[in-house]
Amino acid sequence: MMKRILNILSVCLVLFLVSCEKNTNPIFEGEFSYLAIQNPGSNDIVVPRVNDGVGTDTSFTVVLVGTSSNAINVTYEIDPSSTATENLHYTFSGDGTVVIPAGQKTASIPYTILDDNITLGEVVVLTLNIVSADIDIDSESSSSHSISVDCVSDISGTANYRHYDNFGGAEYTGQIEIETFGNNGTDFTIADYSFGLWEDLGFDPDDTKGIFIIVECGVIRYNGRDKFGEVWSIEEVLASNGPEFTFKWANGHEDFGTVTLTKEDGSDWPLLQLQ
């Protein structure tokens, strides 16, 4: 009986020693390693829209919580509930897989926002889900980007003008104040939309005060009418996005001209264009 007990104890001791032997090729070091997505849930992404044909690069990020001596393979998908449309609101070069290299903690899943195709006030949502990984996945495995654009193009300030190739046949120079009109940051007004022409011809420049400038997402236009009910318009933008803003204008009186504006403080104009 005693011999049998000793045999049983010997077996248990061997099993105990084997179970305590160190694993010489560990895959995951640490008891609670798992994969997560950075900033799960809903996230606001606001990007400037400047109508330059160049998108804004951003990304989702997957994160290893814990440590690993091996690379971590991850598969992901764009959630079908996303309201953002590929190749319209964004471009995506990924193939549905990404790898966190051995010894590193994160990997990016990049994409490009096509901000020129998103209108002011519009919000499109792009959601990415982690589908699988070589290790456990956090319960919060999705991240949503609520994408919108910021379209404020501030043209206010003091500007020097040169007015040429106009209806009067002379060249006019002077200085104007471009002032914000209203509370939305997109409407501006100046004292003389004829840039010296009407005063030279004997008209009152104040008669143009029913007109104002609207700049929305880099798109510029005149709005309103002068004292006589005629519409004024910017016909062509010749230069912007630099020290000079040059444009051609016309109105219902068959007046016309070309104006070059330079800012008194030497700063550049934003990129401005017609619709």
Backbone as a ProteinNet text record, in pm:
[ID]
protein_1_A
[PRIMARY]
MMKRILNILSVCLVLFLVSCEKNTNPIFEGEFSYLAIQNPGSNDIVVPRVNDGVGTDTSFTVVLVGTSSNAINVTYEIDPSSTATENLHYTFSGDGTVVIPAGQKTASIPYTILDDNITLGEVVVLTLNIVSADIDIDSESSSSHSISVDCVSDISGTANYRHYDNFGGAEYTGQIEIETFGNNGTDFTIADYSFGLWEDLGFDPDDTKGIFIIVECGVIRYNGRDKFGEVWSIEEVLASNGPEFTFKWANGHEDFGTVTLTKEDGSDWPLLQLQ
[TERTIARY]
83.7	0	86.6	190.1	279.6	353	392	462.4	374.4	244.5	151.2	136.1	132.2	118.1	240.4	359.1	482.4	487	438.5	434.5	345.1	230	135.5	198.6	266	331	442.2	514.4	621.9	567	456.2	393.2	348.7	287.5	240.7	356.3	468.6	584.2	638.8	643.6	691	600.4	469.3	374.7	388.3	412.3	428.4	552.4	662.8	785.9	772.9	705.9	686.8	602	497.1	407.8	476.1	578.1	648	764.3	791.2	903.5	874.7	973	954.5	936.2	837.8	816.5	926.4	1006.2	1120.9	1082.6	958.2	915.5	779.1	770.3	639.1	589.8	460.1	399.7	359.3	294.5	248.3	302.8	374	428.6	332.8	282.3	184.4	52.5	-17.2	-134.3	-257.2	-263.6	-387.9	-368.6	-287	-266.8	-392.8	-432.3	-547.4	-536.2	-620.6	-618.3	-734.6	-706.5	-809.8	-799.4	-902.2	-898.2	-891.1	-804.4	-787.8	-912.1	-955.2	-1073.2	-1197	-1241.9	-1363.8	-1484.8	-1593.6	-1714	-1708.4	-1778	-1790.7	-1687.2	-1624.5	-1521.8	-1547.4	-1542.6	-1561.9	-1430.3	-1433.2	-1316.6	-1354.2	-1295.2	-1323.8	-1198.3	-1213	-1098.4	-1130	-1027.5	-1051.8	-1080.2	-1174.9	-1200.5	-1149.5	-1055	-994.6	-1005.7	-1075.9	-1099.5	-970.9	-872.4	-745.1	-723.4	-823	-811.3	-724.7	-676.7	-591.7	-668.7	-680	-753.2	-672.7	-733.5	-671	-646.6	-521.9	-486.3	-514.1	-574.1	-597.4	-595.9	-633.5	-624.5	-703.1	-733.6	-772	-645.6	-644.9	-527.8	-570.8	-504.6	-525.8	-409.7	-439.3	-344.1	-332.6	-210.1	-184.3	-176.1	-266.2	-263.1	-193.6	-78.6	3.6	129.5	189.8	312.8	305.5	385.4	393.6	533.1	583.9	712.3	694	569.7	538.8	457.6	457	370.5	224.4	136	-7.2	-77.3	-141.8	-218.9	-362	-411.1	-544.9	-622.8	-748.6	-837.6	-945.9	-990.7	-1090	-1182	-1291.2	-1386	-1444.8	-1490.3	-1568.4	-1712.9	-1768.9	-1905.1	-2003.3	-2093.1	-2187.5	-2284.5	-2294.6	-2382.9	-2320.8	-2192.8	-2125.1	-2199.1	-2215.4	-2280.3	-2179.4	-2050.8	-1946.7	-1931.1	-1918.4	-1909.5	-1766.3	-1714.5	-1577.1	-1565.8	-1454.8	-1422	-1507.5	-1598	-1670.1	-1629.2	-1641.1	-1603.7	-1465.9	-1417.6	-1286.8	-1230.4	-1099.4	-1034.5	-961	-955.1	-902	-814.8	-687.8	-594.9	-573.2	-631.8	-612.1	-682.3	-635	-692.7	-767.3	-796.6	-869.1	-780.4	-649.1	-556.6	-450.5	-399.9	-290	-211	-83.2	2.9	68.2	59.3	139.1	271.2	381	510.1	548.9	626.2	674.4	748.4	716	781.5	720.9	619.2	554.3	412.3	353.2	224.4	107.2	134.8	25.6	50	-57.4	-51.2	-162.6	-133.5	-231.2	-301.6	-427.2	-506.7	-543.1	-461.6	-479.7	-590.5	-647.7	-738.8	-733.1	-788.3	-784	-925.1	-952	-1081.2	-1082.6	-1182.7	-1196.8	-1282.8	-1219.9	-1295	-1361.5	-1308.7	-1371.2	-1512.9	-1545	-1676	-1772.8	-1733.9	-1820.8	-1865.3	-1994.3	-2047.4	-2049.4	-2052.2	-2057.2	-2185	-2173.1	-2287.8	-2317.4	-2257.4	-2278.6	-2187.6	-2239.5	-2161.5	-2176	-2063.2	-2064.6	-1986.8	-2032.7	-1976.1	-1906.5	-1783.5	-1706.8	-1673.5	-1720.7	-1701.3	-1615.9	-1515.5	-1427.1	-1442.9	-1458.6	-1471.5	-1349.4	-1296.8	-1199	-1274.9	-1235.5	-1304.8	-1235.6	-1103.6	-1030.8	-886.7	-819.3	-678.3	-618	-486.2	-416.4	-434.9	-488.7	-514.4	-656.5	-697.4	-831.9	-854.5	-979.2	-1017.8	-1102.7	-1075.9	-1153.8	-1300.4	-1388.3	-1532.6	-1573.1	-1502.1	-1527.4	-1430.1	-1473.6	-1382.2	-1417.6	-1496.2	-1534.3	-1502.8	-1468.9	-1447.8	-1515.5	-1588.3	-1659.5	-1601.1	-1573.8	-1530.6	-1647.3	-1695.7	-1800.1	-1730	-1728.7	-1643.2	-1723.3	-1669.2	-1728.3	-1615.9	-1651.9	-1551.2	-1569.8	-1458.9	-1456.8	-1426.2	-1519.2	-1507.9	-1487.3	-1448.9	-1433.3	-1308.6	-1327.7	-1216	-1224.5	-1145.8	-1154.6	-1078	-1150.9	-1087.7	-1094.5	-1136.1	-1152.2	-1017.8	-1022.1	-901.6	-887.6	-776.9	-747.8	-674.1	-718.3	-654.4	-632.1	-521.7	-493.3	-541.3	-603.9	-655.3	-592.3	-585.8	-553.4	-661.7	-733.4	-848.7	-815.8	-817.9	-773.2	-860	-833.8	-914.5	-1062.9	-1105.9	-1243.4	-1322.4	-1451.4	-1544.9	-1502.1	-1441.9	-1404.3	-1278.7	-1199.1	-1078.3	-957.9	-972.1	-860	-816.9	-707.1	-663.3	-682.8	-739.8	-769.2	-694.4	-643	-578.3	-634.4	-632	-683.8	-679	-752.5	-753.5	-897.4	-928.5	-1063.3	-1054.6	-1164.8	-1181.4	-1283	-1241	-1332.7	-1376.1	-1504.9	-1555.8	-1651.7	-1647.3	-1739.7	-1880.9	-1976.1	-2115.6	-2197	-2272	-2349.4	-2264.8	-2319.6	-2258	-2205.6	-2216.2	-2178.1	-2035.5	-1963.9	-1824.5	-1802.6	-1908.4	-1894.9	-1933.1	-1991.4	-2039.5	-1951.6	-1918.6	-1829.7	-1884.4	-1848.5	-1893.4	-1777.6	-1781.7	-1685.8	-1763.4	-1699.4	-1769	-1794.7	-1705.7	-1716.4	-1683.2	-1785.9	-1764.6	-1718.9	-1720.2	-1671.3	-1523.3	-1463.4	-1319	-1274	-1345.1	-1308.2	-1373	-1429.6	-1485.8	-1607.8	-1703.9	-1826.9	-1800.6	-1715.9	-1687	-1623.7	-1537.5	-1473.9	-1574.2	-1679	-1782.2	-1895.3	-1883.9	-1983.3	-2095	-2082.4	-2184.1	-2139.8	-2235.4	-2206.8	-2170.2	-2049.4	-2011.7	-2104.9	-2173.8	-2266.6	-2383.1	-2405.4	-2514.4	-2487.7	-2365	-2333.3	-2348	-2396.6	-2395.6	-2497.1	-2580.8	-2671.8	-2607.3	-2479.6	-2407.4	-2317	-2294.7	-2194.5	-2129	-2017.4	-1938.6	-1967.5	-1986.1	-2003.1	-1886.6	-1823.5	-1716.9	-1753.1	-1785.1	-1820.3	-1730.2	-1650.5	-1559.1	-1470.5	-1422.1	-1332.1	-1401.5	-1533.9	-1609.6	-1657.6	-1622.2	-1653.4	-1754.1	-1843.4	-1941.1	-1994.5	-2047	-2121.6	-2266.5	-2333.9	-2476.1	-2543.6	-2673.1	-2747.5	-2749.4	-2806.1	-2821.6	-2782.7	-2747.4	-2715.7	-2844.9	-2830.9	-2946	-3046	-2998.2	-3083.8	-3140.4	-3114.2	-3170.4	-3089.2	-2968.1	-2886.5	-2795.7	-2774.5	-2690.6	-2545.5	-2453.1	-2309.9	-2256.8	-2152.8	-2101.3	-1949.9	-1885.6	-1745.8	-1746.8	-1687.3	-1694	-1583.1	-1466.7	-1353.2	-1251.3	-1197.1	-1087.3	-957.3	-867.9	-742.2	-625.5	-631.3	-522.3	-575.1	-527.2	-555.2	-453.7	-475.4	-386.3	-242.1	-229	-97.8	-112.9	-14.5	-20.4	-122.6	-168.1	-263.3	-392.8	-503.1	-633.6	-680.2	-685.2	-720.6	-845.9	-940.9	-1066.7	-1125.8	-1212.1	-1289.8	-1432	-1490.6	-1626.9	-1709.4	-1840.5	-1932.7	-2064.8	-2151.3	-2283.6	-2387.5	-2512.1	-2623	-2623.5	-2538.7	-2524.5	-2426.9	-2372.8	-2268.7	-2135	-2118.1	-1987.5	-1904.3	-1772.8	-1684.8	-1546.9	-1462.2	-1325.9	-1248.9	-1120.2	-1032.1	-966.9	-968.3	-918.8	-813.7	-703.3	-603.5	-598.1	-617.9	-614	-491.1	-422.5	-313.2	-342.6	-318.3	-348.3	-244.7	-293.6	-206.1	-102.6	-140	-47.4	48.5	38.1	129	94.3	-14.4	-52.4	-112.6	-120.2	-171.6	-323.5	-380.9	-522	-542.7	-658.3	-685.5	-712.7	-720	-759.8	-905.4	-934.8	-1070	-1103.3	-1223	-1263.9	-1413.6	-1460	-1603.9	-1662.8	-1792.7	-1864	-1845.6
-121.5	0	125.8	123.4	238.3	258.2	149.3	158	222.3	189.3	245.1	395.3	432.8	576.5	652.4	590.8	655.1	667	566.9	574	686.9	701.7	808.2	945.2	958.5	1085.9	1116.6	1014.5	1034.4	1085.5	1025.9	1070	1215.6	1249.9	1388.2	1486.2	1445.7	1534	1558.2	1452.5	1466.8	1559.9	1541.5	1628	1772.5	1792.2	1928.5	1995.5	1920.7	1975.3	2005.7	1918.7	1941.6	2064.9	2077.8	2192.7	2324.3	2321.1	2444	2476.2	2388.1	2412.6	2534.9	2622.6	2748.5	2721.6	2789.2	2781	2861	2795.3	2862.5	2934.4	2925.8	2992.5	3056.1	3153.7	3213	3297.1	3296.9	3384.4	3516.3	3510.9	3632.2	3637.4	3740.1	3761.3	3851.3	3806.4	3885	3812	3828.2	3744.8	3795.9	3928	3985.4	4059.1	4010.1	4074.6	4061.5	4171.2	4168	4282.4	4278.7	4380.6	4476.2	4604.8	4707.8	4802	4883.1	4988.6	5122.2	5207.8	5338	5423.3	5491.4	5579.1	5505.5	5401.9	5332.1	5424.3	5384	5467	5576.4	5686	5794.1	5902.9	5950.6	6054.6	6159.5	6286.2	6395.2	6425.5	6422.8	6455.6	6577.6	6693.7	6816.1	6854.7	6868	6900.2	7025.8	7104.8	7223.6	7185.1	7251.5	7232.6	7355.3	7333.1	7445.7	7432.6	7329.5	7311.9	7308.3	7238.4	7229.3	7094	7005.1	6874.7	6777.4	6819.4	6734	6698.2	6570	6526.1	6541.9	6502.8	6508.8	6367	6335.3	6200.1	6185.4	6073.5	6040.1	5888.6	5834.6	5689.4	5641.3	5511.7	5437.8	5371.9	5334.6	5271.9	5153.8	5040.2	4924.8	4918.6	4872.3	4880.7	4745.7	4702	4584	4628.9	4576.4	4602.5	4483.2	4504.9	4396.3	4386.7	4267.9	4250	4123.9	4120.2	4004.3	3995.9	3872.3	3853.5	3821.7	3807.6	3778.1	3891.7	3897.4	3991.7	3953.1	4052.6	4030.2	4061.4	3961.9	3979.7	4017.5	4120.5	4172.3	4182.7	4143.8	4168.1	4265.5	4347.7	4449.8	4467.1	4543	4572	4710.9	4771.2	4894	4854	4904.9	4867.5	4912	4822.2	4859.7	4969.5	5002.3	5111.9	5249.3	5253.2	5381.5	5463.6	5592.7	5681.2	5745.4	5739.7	5788.9	5690.9	5743.7	5661.9	5661.8	5540.7	5530.5	5593.9	5660.9	5733	5857.5	5886	6013.2	6096.5	6038	6107.4	6066.8	5951.1	5904.3	5802.6	5783.7	5674.1	5588.1	5459.9	5362.6	5266	5254.9	5168.5	5034.7	5016.2	4892.4	4774.1	4652.2	4529.3	4448.5	4509.3	4439.2	4370.6	4384.3	4325.3	4427.8	4413.7	4497.1	4415.7	4446.7	4370.6	4465.6	4430.4	4498.4	4423.6	4485.8	4414.8	4366.7	4260.3	4208	4315.7	4325.8	4423.8	4562.2	4584	4714.6	4707	4823.7	4830.8	4869.3	4934.4	4987.6	4964.4	4974.5	4976.3	5066.4	5144.5	5238.6	5179.2	5219.2	5183.5	5316	5363.3	5498.3	5506.7	5624.9	5657.1	5807.5	5851.8	5993	6047.8	6157.1	6225.4	6315.9	6300.7	6386	6506.7	6602.1	6711.7	6802.8	6806.9	6891.3	6845.4	6719.6	6663.7	6664.7	6726.4	6734.3	6879.3	6901.5	7037.1	7086.9	7217.9	7278.8	7236.1	7184.4	7137.8	6990.1	6925.9	6782.8	6702	6590.8	6498.7	6358.4	6296.5	6158.6	6072.9	5949.6	5863.1	5744	5718.6	5602.6	5519.2	5394.3	5305.8	5186.8	5157.2	5043.2	4942.6	4815.3	4707.7	4616.7	4577.5	4469.2	4337.7	4253.3	4126.3	4011.3	4003	3893.6	3935.5	3860.3	3886.6	3759.6	3758.5	3643.5	3630.9	3734.2	3730.6	3776.3	3775.5	3818.5	3962.6	3992.9	4127	4191.8	4318.7	4394.1	4396.9	4404.1	4405.3	4527.7	4639.9	4759.5	4757.9	4698.2	4673.6	4753.5	4860.8	4946.1	5091.6	5166.9	5311	5380.8	5487.9	5564.6	5704.6	5748.3	5885.2	5962.7	6062.2	6151.4	6269.9	6271.3	6361.9	6483.9	6602.7	6726.2	6820.3	6931.1	7025.6	7161.8	7232.1	7370.5	7456.9	7544.9	7618.4	7768.1	7811.4	7955	8005.2	8098.8	8164.6	8313	8356.3	8493.8	8587.3	8675.5	8772.2	8913.7	8927.1	9060.6	9128.7	9261.8	9340.1	9453.9	9523.4	9635.2	9585	9629.7	9586.5	9706.7	9703.7	9802.8	9748.8	9836.1	9788.9	9863.8	9793	9851.6	9806.6	9903.8	9875.9	9920.2	9828.1	9856.2	9777.4	9800.1	9735.7	9747.9	9868.7	9888.5	9976.6	9989.8	10063.8	10209.1	10270.4	10411.2	10437.5	10336.2	10350.9	10400.9	10432.1	10481.2	10372.4	10398.2	10306.8	10375.9	10303.3	10359.9	10278.8	10349.8	10284.3	10343.7	10266.4	10314.1	10203.4	10224.9	10129.4	10106.9	9983.1	9949.4	9868.1	9869.3	9783.3	9674.7	9551	9438.4	9395	9407	9382.9	9264.2	9189.7	9078	9131.4	9066.8	9108.6	8989.9	9008.6	8898.7	8814.7	8699.4	8617.7	8483.2	8453.3	8319.4	8310.4	8423.4	8420.8	8400.9	8400.4	8379.5	8502.7	8604.3	8722.3	8842.9	8921.4	9036.3	9153.1	9273	9392.6	9490.4	9573.5	9682.2	9807.9	9921.7	10049.1	10080.4	10036.3	10075.3	9955.8	9894.7	9777.5	9816.2	9946.7	9990	10026.2	10022.5	10046.9	10176.4	10285.6	10418.6	10459.7	10365.4	10396.1	10486.3	10452.9	10530.8	10673.6	10687.7	10822.3	10907.3	10848.4	10921.4	10961	10879.1	10908.2	10994.2	11036.2	11126.5	11058.5	10927.2	10855.2	10840.2	10808.4	10792	10645.2	10615.9	10476.7	10411.1	10494.1	10437.6	10365	10394.3	10327.9	10178.9	10135.1	9991.9	9916.3	9981.8	9920.2	9806.6	9784.5	9670	9539.5	9544.1	9426.2	9376	9248.5	9195.5	9072.5	9031.5	8918.6	8797.6	8682.7	8557	8465.2	8407.7	8309.8	8184	8077.5	7950.9	7841.4	7782.7	7674.1	7717	7840.8	7889.8	7936.5	7922.2	7968.5	8110.9	8205	8346.1	8395.8	8482.4	8542.3	8671.2	8757	8872.8	8831.1	8899.4	8876.8	9011.4	9017.4	9141.1	9228.9	9348.4	9442.2	9582.7	9666.1	9804.7	9885.4	10017	10103.8	10103.5	10072.3	10077.9	9940.5	9842.3	9709.4	9620.6	9661.1	9581.4	9484.1	9368.1	9264.3	9285.3	9268	9269.9	9128	9094.7	8957.5	8956.4	8857	8827.1	8730	8770.7	8692.9	8587.9	8619.6	8528.3	8559.8	8455.8	8472.5	8442.1	8539.8	8526.2	8486	8522.2	8487.4	8490.5	8396.8	8393.3	8298.2	8261.9	8167.5	8219	8349	8413.2	8559.1	8642.4	8783.5	8866.1	8818.3	8894.5	8816.8	8889.8	8837.6	8922.7	8863.8	8935.5	8873.5	8958.4	8907.3	9008.5	8958.6	9043	9052.2	9173.1	9193	9259.5	9250	9316.1	9339.3	9422.8	9444.6	9467.9	9483.5	9501	9634	9728.9	9856.9	9845.4	9727.4	9700.1	9763	9791.1	9829.6	9702.6	9719.2	9603.4	9652.9	9561.9	9598	9478.6	9498.8	9398.6	9461.6	9389.2	9441.9	9346.8	9403.8	9328.7	9385.1	9296.3	9334.9	9274.7	9354.8	9305.6	9348.1	9258.8	9290.2	9385.6	9481.2	9581.7	9519.9	9410.8	9348.4	9250	9235.1	9148.8	9002.1	8963.5	8822.5	8776.4	8645.4	8587.5	8576	8575.2	8545.7	8395.8	8347.1	8203	8167.6	8037.9	7992.6	8025.8	8105.6	8151.9	8117.5	8072.9	8038.4	8052.4	8048.9	8054.8	7914.8	7910.5	7782.7	7703.7
0	0	0	89.5	96.1	-35.4	-100.9	-229.2	-335.2	-330.9	-430.5	-409.2	-282.9	-254.1	-302	-279.6	-324	-475.4	-546.2	-693.9	-741.6	-676.4	-715	-691.6	-574.6	-544.9	-644.1	-688.6	-786.8	-918.5	-960.6	-1086.6	-1075	-964.5	-945.1	-947.1	-884.6	-882.8	-1022.9	-1102.9	-1241.1	-1319.3	-1307.2	-1378	-1333.1	-1204.5	-1154.3	-1212.4	-1217.5	-1271.6	-1419.1	-1494	-1637.6	-1661.5	-1582.2	-1601.7	-1568.8	-1485.1	-1447.9	-1540.6	-1637.3	-1728	-1813.8	-1829.5	-1903.4	-2051.8	-2113.4	-2257.9	-2326.9	-2406.8	-2471	-2598.8	-2641.5	-2765.4	-2745	-2656.2	-2627.3	-2744.2	-2765.5	-2866.2	-2800.9	-2690.2	-2623.9	-2482.9	-2452.6	-2320.6	-2244.3	-2137.3	-2064.5	-2061.5	-1954	-1931.2	-2001.8	-2030.5	-2080.2	-2212.6	-2303	-2432.6	-2517.9	-2582.6	-2672.2	-2771.4	-2873.9	-2979.3	-2960	-2977.4	-2965.5	-3083.5	-3101.7	-3202.3	-3129.8	-3176.2	-3112.8	-3133.8	-3028.5	-3032.5	-3084.5	-3010.6	-3052.4	-3040.5	-3105.8	-3102.7	-3207.3	-3181.2	-3278.8	-3254.4	-3362.8	-3355.4	-3463.4	-3425.8	-3522.2	-3592.6	-3725.7	-3807.5	-3892.6	-3862.7	-3936.5	-4014.9	-4146.7	-4231.5	-4312.5	-4348.3	-4431	-4575.8	-4635.5	-4778.1	-4852.2	-4945.3	-5016.3	-5167.7	-5216.2	-5359.8	-5441.1	-5390.8	-5461.3	-5527.8	-5521.2	-5583	-5506	-5389.4	-5306.6	-5180.1	-5151.1	-5033.6	-4906	-4794.3	-4662.9	-4612.7	-4582.5	-4536.4	-4387.2	-4350.4	-4210.5	-4198.4	-4082.6	-4067.4	-3946.1	-3946.2	-3827.1	-3772.9	-3644.8	-3583.9	-3498.1	-3518.2	-3431	-3331.9	-3209.6	-3098.6	-3029.2	-3005.4	-2922.8	-2777.6	-2695.1	-2551.5	-2486.2	-2429.7	-2379.9	-2464.1	-2469.2	-2546	-2629.8	-2734.9	-2822.5	-2881.3	-2894	-2960.9	-3108.5	-3152.5	-3292.8	-3354.6	-3486.2	-3556.6	-3535	-3534.2	-3515.6	-3647.3	-3706.2	-3829.8	-3795.5	-3861.3	-3833.6	-3964.5	-3961.5	-4076.3	-4032.4	-4125.6	-4095.7	-4215.1	-4193.9	-4301.6	-4280.6	-4388.9	-4380.4	-4355	-4247.8	-4211.5	-4320.2	-4363.2	-4470	-4430.8	-4301.6	-4259.5	-4282.7	-4323.1	-4345.8	-4450.7	-4425.6	-4523.3	-4617.8	-4583.6	-4674.4	-4789.7	-4910.7	-5032.2	-5084.3	-5106.6	-5156.8	-5294.7	-5318.2	-5442.1	-5463.6	-5371.3	-5372.5	-5251.7	-5133.1	-5009.9	-4958.7	-5001	-4954.4	-5052.7	-5047	-5119.4	-5017.9	-5048.1	-4953	-5029.8	-4989.9	-5062.4	-4992.6	-4874.7	-4799.7	-4863.9	-4827.5	-4882.2	-4777.3	-4663.6	-4558.3	-4456.7	-4469.9	-4373	-4335.9	-4212.3	-4165.5	-4063.1	-4048.4	-3959.3	-3858.9	-3729.9	-3628.6	-3620.7	-3660.3	-3660.2	-3520.3	-3515.6	-3388.2	-3310.5	-3183.7	-3098.8	-3103.8	-3190.1	-3198.4	-3143.1	-3123	-3054.5	-3144.9	-3258.4	-3339.6	-3487.7	-3562.5	-3708.7	-3759.2	-3861.9	-3917.7	-4039	-4054.2	-4171.8	-4239	-4333.9	-4388.3	-4492.6	-4502.8	-4612.6	-4637.2	-4748.6	-4787.1	-4797.5	-4727	-4734.6	-4856.8	-4942.3	-5061.4	-5022.5	-4954.4	-4894	-4995.8	-5118.7	-5221.5	-5254.8	-5223.2	-5257.5	-5140.4	-5029.8	-4912.9	-4896.4	-4891.7	-4884.9	-4740.1	-4725.9	-4594.3	-4523	-4401.5	-4324.6	-4341.8	-4441	-4463.2	-4370.5	-4319.9	-4237.6	-4295.6	-4329.1	-4377.5	-4278.1	-4259.6	-4156.5	-4220.9	-4177.7	-4222.3	-4098.9	-4097.3	-3982.2	-4022.4	-3939.7	-3963.2	-3849	-3885.1	-3787.5	-3793.1	-3677.1	-3671.9	-3682.4	-3775.9	-3798.7	-3725.6	-3736.7	-3672.4	-3647.8	-3560.6	-3529.2	-3470.9	-3459.6	-3403.8	-3252.8	-3190.2	-3046.3	-3021.1	-2895.4	-2860.5	-2901.6	-2931.8	-2975.9	-2868.1	-2842.5	-2745.5	-2787.7	-2688.4	-2718.8	-2799.5	-2780.9	-2862.1	-2979.6	-3088.9	-3201	-3325.8	-3308.8	-3421.9	-3390.2	-3493.2	-3479.6	-3596.4	-3566.1	-3668.7	-3678.4	-3800.8	-3826.6	-3888.2	-3816	-3867.4	-3933.4	-4065.6	-4142	-4189.5	-4164.4	-4215.7	-4256.1	-4318.6	-4366.1	-4301.5	-4288.6	-4242.2	-4363.8	-4397.2	-4523.5	-4505.9	-4389	-4367.9	-4440.3	-4532.6	-4601.8	-4569.5	-4473.8	-4425.9	-4520.6	-4587.2	-4677.8	-4620.7	-4495.2	-4436.4	-4414.8	-4406.6	-4382.9	-4481.3	-4470.3	-4559.8	-4682.8	-4801.2	-4925.9	-5017.2	-5087.5	-5191.8	-5324.9	-5405.7	-5534.6	-5651.4	-5762.2	-5892.2	-5988.5	-6046.2	-6130.9	-6273.9	-6367.4	-6503.7	-6603	-6732.5	-6838.5	-6806.8	-6774.7	-6730.6	-6826.4	-6794.7	-6878.6	-6897	-6795	-6802.1	-6881.8	-6905.8	-6985.2	-6909.6	-6780.3	-6700.2	-6601.5	-6531.5	-6426.5	-6293	-6197.3	-6066.1	-5959.2	-5860.8	-5747.1	-5619.2	-5515.5	-5388.2	-5284.4	-5176.1	-5065.2	-5020.5	-4987.4	-4942.3	-4813.8	-4738.4	-4622.1	-4657.2	-4644.5	-4661.7	-4522.8	-4494.9	-4360.6	-4358.1	-4248	-4231	-4214	-4280.7	-4276.1	-4224.5	-4116.4	-4059.1	-3964.2	-3926.4	-3822.8	-3871.1	-3999.7	-4045.6	-4097.8	-4105.7	-4148.1	-4296.2	-4375.4	-4519.4	-4601.3	-4539.2	-4610.2	-4576.7	-4681.9	-4665.8	-4746.6	-4705.5	-4776.4	-4790.4	-4896.8	-4916.6	-4954.8	-4942.6	-4961.7	-5108.5	-5198.3	-5339.5	-5428.1	-5480.8	-5566.9	-5706.8	-5738.8	-5869.8	-5865.7	-5748.3	-5730.2	-5799	-5763.9	-5812.2	-5942.1	-6017.3	-6148.9	-6139.1	-6055.1	-6049.4	-6000.6	-5901.2	-5851	-5960.1	-6042.1	-6151.4	-6257.9	-6273.5	-6373.8	-6319	-6192.8	-6135.6	-6060.6	-6036.5	-5960.5	-5815.2	-5729.4	-5587.3	-5559.7	-5509.1	-5478.2	-5377.1	-5293.7	-5196.7	-5263.9	-5392.2	-5463.7	-5485	-5454.7	-5469.2	-5336.9	-5232.9	-5100.6	-5082.8	-5178.9	-5169.8	-5210.5	-5244.6	-5292.1	-5180.3	-5174	-5083.3	-5145	-5085.9	-5135.5	-5048.5	-5112	-5039.5	-5075.3	-4972.6	-4993.3	-4915.1	-4986.5	-4923.3	-4977.8	-4890.3	-4929.8	-5047	-5042.4	-5145.7	-5272.2	-5278.9	-5395.5	-5367	-5455.8	-5434	-5536.4	-5491.3	-5582.3	-5520.6	-5606.1	-5560	-5538.6	-5448.3	-5427.6	-5402.9	-5427.8	-5407.7	-5532.3	-5517	-5629.3	-5583.4	-5680.2	-5646.3	-5629.3	-5605.4	-5580.1	-5695	-5816.5	-5934.8	-5971.7	-5886	-5908.6	-5999.6	-6034.6	-6125.8	-6048.9	-6110.2	-6051.7	-6093.3	-5999.1	-6026	-6010.9	-6083.4	-6075.8	-6096.3	-6036.1	-6066	-6183.1	-6293.3	-6416.8	-6426.5	-6371.2	-6381.9	-6272.8	-6211.4	-6116.9	-6190.5	-6194.6	-6268.2	-6177.7	-6050.3	-5957.5	-5814.9	-5733.1	-5589.5	-5527.4	-5401.4	-5333.5	-5330.6	-5306.4	-5305.1	-5269	-5298	-5257.1	-5334.6	-5452.5	-5533.2	-5555.4	-5546.9	-5586.2	-5703.3	-5821.9	-5944.1	-6005.1	-6040.2	-6096.3	-6193.6	-6280.9	-6372.1	-6319.6	-6328.5	-6283	-6393.1	-6376.8	-6470.6	-6398.3	-6458	-6399.5	-6508	-6464.1	-6558	-6630.2	-6588.7	-6657.9	-6774.5	-6796.5	-6895.7	-6857.3	-6726.9	-6675.3	-6655.9	-6659.3	-6640.9	-6599.3	-6555.9	-6520.5	-6467.1	-6449.3	-6389.4	-6267.4	-6156.1	-6029.2	-5972.8	-5926	-5850.3	-5708.9	-5610.4	-5470.5	-5403.5	-5323.8	-5239	-5095.9	-5001.1	-4861.9	-4804	-4727.1	-4667.9	-4574.6	-4506.3	-4412.7	-4479.2	-4611.5	-4685.3	-4684.7	-4619.5	-4613.2	-4745.7	-4762.8	-4886.4	-4883.5	-5002.6	-5019.7	-5020.8	-4974.4	-4987.9	-5131.8	-5159.5	-5291.5	-5313.3	-5417.9	-5447.8	-5592.1	-5615	-5751.4	-5764.6	-5890.9	-5916.9	-5908.3	-5889.7	-5879.7	-6008
[MASK]
+++++++++++++++++++++++++++++++++++++++++++++++++++++++++++++++++++++++++++++++++++++++++++++++++++++++++++++++++++++++++++++++++++++++++++++++++++++++++++++++++++++++++++++++++++++++++++++++++++++++++++++++++++++++++++++++++++++++++++++++++++++++++++++++++++++++++++++++++++

